[in-house]
Amino acid sequence: MNHATTNESPAFAGLSLGVIIALLATYIIWGTTYLAIRFVVEDVPPFLMAGTRFLIAGGLMFAFLRARGQRLPNLDQWRSAGIVALFMLGGGMGLVAVAENQGVSSSLAAALIATVPLWSAIFARWFGRRISRRDWVGILIGFGGVALLNFEGDLRANPIAAVLLFLSPMFWALGSQLSNRLDLPHGEMGTAAEMLMGGVILTLFSGISGERLPDLGTIPSSAWVAWVYLITFGSLLGFSAYMYLLRKVRPALATSYAYVNPLVALAAGAWLAGEQVSWVGLIGIGVVLGAVAYIALGRGEGEAKA
């Protein structure tokens, strides 16, 4: 895949309509999915929730693409999709669901996931790109914000959940980096394959961890609505938009949702679920977001994918 270098800043000027729509989808839709996850996992086991979500979304997209004549992925491409899905969906989304099932608020979960660009910078170094002094400063500041967030009551009361939310963005960032380095199916078929494989992996996690399907009649309508929202908006639209961005724009812009998601999650959680974050938590969120912005805005990285 060819890369072109320009002198553009990370601003949004000159972006295509498709990229702008995809960015808005990851900014707004993904910011609300953390609360939707919380509503579902109050009544449905977390890995089972995530597995069925991606199996259905991936299956619908796969069937639609096949009906339009797109080719089946070959065995190597299915393997690559499985590797990416293991990290992004199994480790990334699965651990978020488990943490929220243990009582962590949706806004705190979103704030910790905002460290994805920090992990992306670290993994970019692992894959051969030099990390500047500015990047290292931003990474250290960002993880200082993570330390502040761990003073929040939800995280202090759930140390295992805190560890899971620390690891989740690491897995997501690694999967994102691998998605540009492995032989994946072309375009939307790659997204469908990743969601299908992610659904299979998460369902296996559900079985291995001993989760049981609850009595469907006991699941409230709010959980059903949130589950459908996660399938349609969170997966079919949001995840597809993110994978599109990874193919079309530089990583710093593709992961810029990290600035906005915690703010959207904070507003949605306060409005619809009465969630509250202490002043220490708000400062921690501000430090994390400031560090992410410091890294992204300082790179002067004009990479755009052809």
Stockholm file with secondary structure:
# STOCKHOLM 1.0

chainA/1-306         MNHATTNESPAFAGLSLGVIIALLATYIIWGTTYLAIRFVVEDVPPFLMAGTRFLIAGGLMFAFLRARGQRLPNLDQWRSAGIVALFMLGGGMGLVAVAENQGVSSSLAAALIATVPLWSAIFARWFGRRISRRDWVGILIGFGGVALLNFEGDLRANPIAAVLLFLSPMFWALGSQLSNRLDLPHGEMGTAAEMLMGGVILTLFSGISGERLPDLGTIPSSAWVAWVYLITFGSLLGFSAYMYLLRKVRPALATSYAYVNPLVALAAGAWLAGEQVSWVGLIGIGVVLGAVAYIALGRGEGEAKA
#=GR chainA/1-306 SS CCEECCCCCSSSTTCCHHHHHHHHIIIIIHHHHHHHHHHHHTTSCHHHHHHHHHHHHHHHHHHHHHHTTCCCCCHHHHHHHHHHHIIIIIIIIHHHHHHHHTTCCHHHHHHHHTTHHHHHHHHHHHTTCCCCHHHHHHHHHHHHHHHHHTTSHHHHHCHHHHHHHHHHHHHHHHHHHHHTTSCCCSTHHHHHHHHHHHHHHHHHHHHHTTCCCCCGGGSCHHHHHHHHHIIIIIIIIIIHHHHHHHHHBCHHHHTTHHHHHHHHHHHHHHHHHCCCCCHHHHHHHHHHHHHHHHHHHHSCCCCEEC
#=GC SS_cons         CCEECCCCCSSSTTCCHHHHHHHHIIIIIHHHHHHHHHHHHTTSCHHHHHHHHHHHHHHHHHHHHHHTTCCCCCHHHHHHHHHHHIIIIIIIIHHHHHHHHTTCCHHHHHHHHTTHHHHHHHHHHHTTCCCCHHHHHHHHHHHHHHHHHTTSHHHHHCHHHHHHHHHHHHHHHHHHHHHTTSCCCSTHHHHHHHHHHHHHHHHHHHHHTTCCCCCGGGSCHHHHHHHHHIIIIIIIIIIHHHHHHHHHBCHHHHTTHHHHHHHHHHHHHHHHHCCCCCHHHHHHHHHHHHHHHHHHHHSCCCCEEC
//
